[in-house]
Amino acid sequence: MAAEIIHVRTEEQLQECLKIRKEVFVEEQNVPLDLEIDAFDTLSSDANHILIQDDGQYVATGRLIYYKEGTAKMQRIAVRKEYRSKGLGRVLLVALEELARELGLRYSILDAQVQAEPFYSKLGYEVISKEPFYDAGILHVRMQKTL
């Protein structure tokens, strides 16, 4: 069965997104919960959440917020550990980019953990930050792509 892309519309779906993010960011990477969950973690027009389901399991999530005119910011991109290296991160990011295009946005930016930079580079993102920076105690680079 192919991965299913779910545009989050219900509170139950949103809670599944948060479960994945807590597992990946809070439990695995030790990001404090109060930094991980924020004002965009609601069902609203300010943020669009996507959930990936594979073989009946929720396995990945990400969200898109409006960064500035014409630009989406992809955030909170998380794939459960046992599902990594199966192409689901790519499926998730392509779905987020397609959503951004549907919303009329022309650019995508994201803050990539340094170890994930090669993954995003393969998908057409280029580093635009002058040097790496820390976010939640993890080294990141800002990357951008024209959609």
C-alpha positions as CSV (number, residue, x, y, z in Angstrom):
1,M,0.0,0.0,0.0
2,A,1.3,3.4,-0.9
3,A,1.7,6.2,1.6
4,E,-1.4,8.3,2.1
5,I,-1.1,12.0,2.4
6,I,-3.6,13.5,4.9
7,H,-4.3,17.2,5.1
8,V,-5.1,17.6,8.7
9,R,-8.7,18.8,9.3
10,T,-9.6,17.2,12.7
11,E,-8.4,17.5,16.2
12,E,-7.7,13.8,16.3
13,Q,-5.4,14.1,13.2
14,L,-3.6,17.0,14.8
15,Q,-3.0,15.0,18.0
16,E,-1.4,12.3,15.8
17,C,0.9,14.9,14.4
18,L,1.9,16.1,17.9
19,K,2.5,12.5,19.0
20,I,5.0,11.9,16.2
21,R,6.7,15.2,16.9
22,K,7.0,14.5,20.6
23,E,8.5,11.1,19.8
24,V,11.0,12.5,17.3
25,F,11.9,15.9,18.8
26,V,11.2,15.7,22.5
27,E,12.1,12.0,23.2
28,E,14.8,11.4,20.6
29,Q,16.4,14.8,20.3
30,N,15.7,16.2,23.8
31,V,13.9,19.3,22.6
32,P,12.0,20.8,25.5
33,L,8.3,20.3,25.1
34,D,7.5,24.0,25.6
35,L,9.8,24.8,22.6
36,E,8.3,22.1,20.4
37,I,4.6,22.9,20.8
38,D,3.6,26.5,19.9
39,A,0.8,28.8,18.8
40,F,0.7,27.2,15.3
41,D,-0.3,23.8,16.7
42,T,-4.0,24.4,16.2
43,L,-6.5,23.9,13.4
44,S,-6.5,27.4,11.9
45,S,-5.8,29.2,8.6
46,D,-2.4,30.2,10.1
47,A,-0.8,26.8,9.7
48,N,-1.4,23.7,7.5
49,H,-0.4,20.3,8.9
50,I,0.2,17.2,6.9
51,L,0.2,13.6,8.2
52,I,1.5,10.6,6.3
53,Q,0.0,7.3,6.9
54,D,1.7,4.1,5.7
55,D,0.2,0.7,5.9
56,G,-2.4,1.9,8.5
57,Q,0.2,3.6,10.7
58,Y,0.8,7.4,11.1
59,V,4.5,7.7,10.3
60,A,5.4,11.3,9.5
61,T,4.2,14.9,9.8
62,G,5.1,18.4,8.9
63,R,3.5,21.8,8.8
64,L,3.5,24.9,6.5
65,I,3.1,28.4,7.8
66,Y,3.2,31.7,6.0
67,Y,6.6,33.2,6.4
68,K,6.4,36.4,4.3
69,E,4.7,37.4,1.1
70,G,5.0,34.6,-1.4
71,T,7.0,32.3,0.9
72,A,6.0,29.2,2.9
73,K,8.1,28.1,5.8
74,M,8.2,24.3,6.2
75,Q,8.5,23.3,9.9
76,R,8.3,20.4,12.3
77,I,9.2,17.8,9.6
78,A,9.4,14.5,11.5
79,V,9.5,10.9,10.4
80,R,9.3,8.1,13.0
81,K,12.6,6.4,13.5
82,E,11.6,3.0,12.2
83,Y,10.2,4.6,8.9
84,R,13.3,6.6,8.0
85,S,15.2,5.9,4.8
86,K,12.0,4.6,3.1
87,G,11.3,7.7,1.1
88,L,8.5,9.0,3.4
89,G,10.4,12.3,4.2
90,R,10.5,13.0,0.5
91,V,6.8,12.2,0.2
92,L,6.0,14.6,3.1
93,L,8.1,17.5,1.7
94,V,6.8,17.1,-1.8
95,A,3.2,17.2,-0.4
96,L,4.0,20.3,1.6
97,E,5.5,22.0,-1.5
98,E,2.5,21.1,-3.5
99,L,0.2,22.6,-0.9
100,A,2.3,25.8,-0.9
101,R,1.9,26.0,-4.7
102,E,-1.9,25.5,-4.3
103,L,-1.9,28.4,-1.8
104,G,-0.1,30.6,-4.4
105,L,3.3,30.7,-2.7
106,R,6.4,30.8,-4.9
107,Y,9.2,30.0,-2.4
108,S,9.8,27.5,0.4
109,I,12.2,28.1,3.3
110,L,13.1,25.8,6.1
111,D,15.6,25.5,9.0
112,A,17.3,22.2,8.5
113,Q,19.2,20.4,11.2
114,V,22.8,20.3,9.9
115,Q,22.8,16.5,9.6
116,A,19.6,16.7,7.3
117,E,21.1,19.3,5.0
118,P,22.1,16.7,2.3
119,F,18.5,15.3,2.3
120,Y,17.1,18.8,1.6
121,S,19.8,19.6,-1.0
122,K,18.8,16.5,-3.0
123,L,15.3,18.0,-3.1
124,G,16.5,21.3,-4.5
125,Y,17.0,23.4,-1.4
126,E,20.0,25.7,-1.1
127,V,21.6,27.0,2.1
128,I,21.0,30.7,2.5
129,S,22.2,31.3,6.0
130,K,25.7,32.7,6.3
131,E,26.6,30.2,9.0
132,P,24.9,27.5,11.0
133,F,22.8,28.6,14.1
134,Y,21.3,26.9,17.1
135,D,17.6,26.3,17.5
136,A,16.4,24.3,20.5
137,G,20.1,23.4,21.2
138,I,20.5,21.8,17.7
139,L,22.7,23.2,14.9
140,H,20.6,24.3,11.9
141,V,21.0,26.0,8.5
142,R,18.4,28.0,6.7
143,M,17.6,26.7,3.2
144,Q,15.4,27.9,0.4
145,K,13.8,26.6,-2.8
146,T,11.9,28.2,-5.6
147,L,8.6,26.3,-6.0
